[in-house]
Amino acid sequence: TVRATQVGNENYNPASLERSNGSTNRLAQSITATPPGDKVTSSAPFQIVATASSGLPVTITLVSGPAQLSGNTVTLTGTPGTVVLRLSQAGNTTYQPAPDVTSSISVSSSGAIT
């Protein structure tokens, strides 16, 4: 925390300002996810299982790729490519934000996985 003061003079009243750098004693947390493995274009919808060490809910975001995301369920669109997901947890008054985790899923044409 930084405090600045100014005593004032005949033209200005005294002033003070206090700012904190935002660091707190909040606890660190991390995200763990079970990788879904590579998929084929005809794969059934599947769930992403992710947990934060804090027990707080993890947010899953579709960054790019041939899929749709609803909650934690990924539905492939039938096109080969790479699905990229971002897992995040914003923290709260007790826990700091967790470092984001990026997960990539390779989607091949049906029958192409060896």
Helices and strands as residue ranges (DSSP letters): E 2-6, E 15-19, E 31-34, E 39-40, E 46-47, E 49-52, E 59-64, E 67-70, E 73-76, E 81-88, E 101-108
